């Protein structure tokens, strides 16, 4: 309603008066084109730095000069987490706070510093709640109402250091995860659409630098492994020839829903599926290890033959070295780009990102504490 909107805007404007280092964080519910356009205008009007939550990657252009990265508590992209957590005010637009996006609810976001803009309501600090206020309406009105302040952006720019890239491996060296994603980032194009399954793929894909306009999808509300295979089918059907879907899927996740690839082949869709084969549920290993995290190994490359016996609509490769990965990517993005493509990457079972180690430790600690309290 108009009275509630006006009251919310007045409260928000006063809330940001006299602040020192305010920031903006974009959440997963910023989906509509109108909301996304309003967020960009708000960022530019206020001069504040802007980050995205891990489940909102792709919801704000990463080439924007105010973009500072992905806020994911202690596993944020470099210098982003520090910038957000030391802020004295933050605007969270469309956030989804759950155990994954907050790393076991350990995020240090203080309610009395928070302006939260949801789909149909706005909350200001710990004392103001305004219902029946649409996200888009509030954002558009806030553009001229929130006082400009670029102090946090200047602080970020003063301390940020450009990230490095892993060095090239010696010929024949077993491939590593960081090498794999270096080449994936290099191959990304503006007409792609990315998605990532639960597990270590989450963390590695989060740090990819997206070309302008490239959408990114992940599923962090329930952390459902195997989600990405069906999601890749759905995205490929929705985008058609407009975008090529590129998916990052762990071997354990893929075994949950592998049959969806048959439908991709049947309808002539051309996604590029990276199967990260490290022999088990690595994300579960880091939370609670046991023999149940080791899975039966498939020959994923040959699986494509079962879905496409004639071999005319699909293509697959298995890679064990950096040079084999380069050759496979060249083939999948070149002569085989109109087919359903799968690249199986053979990784060591203990090869995972630092972020997964941090994440697993936090969740294991949380689970242990919960068990002690229950006793």
C-alpha positions, 0 to 999 in steps of 0.5 A, spaced: 500 500 500 502 507 498 502 509 506 506 503 508 511 504 502 511 511 504 512 509 511 518 504 510 522 509 505 522 514 510 524 509 516 529 507 511 532 514 509 533 515 517 536 509 518 542 510 513 543 517 515 550 518 518 552 511 517 559 510 516 560 504 511 553 501 508 553 495 503 548 492 499 547 484 498 543 481 493 539 475 494 536 469 491 529 472 490 531 478 486 529 474 480 524 479 476 527 484 471 524 490 474 527 488 481 534 487 478 534 494 474 532 497 480 538 494 484 543 496 479 540 504 479 540 503 487 547 501 487 549 507 482 545 512 486 548 510 493 555 508 491 555 503 495 559 496 494 554 490 492 555 483 493 551 477 492 549 471 496 551 464 494 545 462 491 544 469 488 550 468 483 548 471 476 543 476 479 547 482 479 552 483 473 559 481 475 563 486 471 559 492 474 564 497 478 561 496 485 561 489 485 565 486 490 564 478 490 560 473 493 558 474 500 558 467 504 560 468 511 567 465 512 568 462 505 566 469 501 570 471 495 577 475 497 575 481 501 568 481 500 566 477 507 570 482 511 567 488 507 560 486 509 561 484 516 564 490 518 559 494 515 555 498 520 548 498 515 547 493 510 541 492 505 539 485 504 535 485 498 531 478 497 535 474 501 534 466 503 537 465 510 538 457 510 544 453 513 547 453 507 547 460 505 549 462 512 554 456 513 550 453 519 547 459 521 554 462 523 553 469 519 555 475 523 549 479 520 546 483 526 539 485 526 539 492 528 544 494 522 539 490 517 534 493 512 531 487 509 527 487 502 523 481 501 518 480 496 512 483 499 515 486 506 520 491 508 523 490 515 528 496 518 533 494 524 529 490 529 524 495 530 520 496 523 516 492 519 512 494 513 507 489 510 504 489 503 510 493 500 512 490 494 520 489 493 520 493 486 516 498 489 520 499 495 527 499 491 525 504 486 523 509 491 529 508 495 533 510 489 532 517 491 531 516 498 537 512 501 543 517 502 549 516 498 555 513 501 561 510 497 566 509 503 565 501 504 567 501 496 573 505 497 575 501 503 574 495 499 578 497 493 584 499 497 585 492 500 583 488 494 588 484 490 587 481 484 586 473 484 592 469 481 591 463 477 594 456 478 600 454 474 600 450 468 601 442 470 607 438 467 605 434 462 602 427 464 600 430 471 594 428 474 589 433 473 586 437 479 580 441 481 583 448 481 586 447 474 579 444 471 575 450 473 581 455 470 580 452 464 572 452 465 572 459 466 577 461 460 571 457 455 565 461 458 561 465 453 556 470 453 551 465 450 552 460 456 547 459 462 551 455 468 548 451 473 551 447 479 549 441 483 550 441 491 557 439 493 564 441 491 561 444 485 558 449 489 564 452 491 568 452 485 563 455 481 561 460 485 568 463 484 568 463 476 568 470 473 561 470 469 561 474 462 556 479 462 549 477 462 550 469 463 545 466 468 547 462 474 543 457 477 544 453 484 539 449 489 541 451 496 535 451 499 535 443 500 541 442 498 538 436 493 544 432 490 542 430 483 538 436 482 542 439 477 541 434 471 534 435 471 535 442 472 540 442 466 534 438 462 529 444 464 534 450 462 536 447 455 528 446 453 527 453 456 533 456 452 533 452 446 538 455 441 538 462 445 543 459 450 548 453 451 547 450 458 553 448 462 553 444 468 558 442 474 555 435 477 559 431 482 559 423 480 555 422 486 550 427 484 549 424 477 548 417 479 541 420 482 538 422 476 543 420 470 537 418 466 535 425 465 541 425 460 537 420 455 531 425 454 537 431 453 539 426 447 532 424 445 530 432 444 537 434 441 539 439 446 546 441 447 548 442 454 555 441 456 556 436 462 562 436 467 562 430 471 567 431 477 569 424 478 572 423 485 569 416 487 564 419 492 560 424 496 566 428 498 562 434 501 559 428 506 566 426 507 568 433 510 562 433 514 562 426 517 566 421 513 564 413 513 564 408 508 557 410 505 560 416 502 564 411 497 560 410 491 560 404 485 564 407 480 561 408 473 564 409 466 560 415 465 563 416 458 561 409 455 554 411 459 552 416 453 553 410 448 547 407 452 543 413 451 545 414 444 547 407 440 548 410 434 553 416 437 550 421 432 547 426 437 552 425 443 559 426 445 563 424 451 570 424 453 574 422 459 580 426 462 585 425 466 590 430 465 590 438 463 592 437 456 586 432 455 581 437 458 584 442 453 583 437 448 576 435 450 573 442 451 576 444 444 572 438 441 565 440 446 565 447 444 567 446 437 565 441 432 561 437 437 557 443 440 550 442 437 550 435 441 549 433 448 556 433 451 559 430 457 566 431 460 568 426 465 574 429 469 578 424 473 580 427 480 583 424 486 578 423 492 581 428 497 582 433 491 577 439 494 576 446 495 579 450 501 571 452 501 569 445 502 573 444 508 571 450 511 564 449 510 564 441 512 568 443 519 563 448 520 557 444 519 560 438 523 561 442 529 554 445 528 551 437 528 556 435 534 553 441 538 546 439 536 547 432 538 550 434 545 544 439 546 539 433 545 543 429 550 
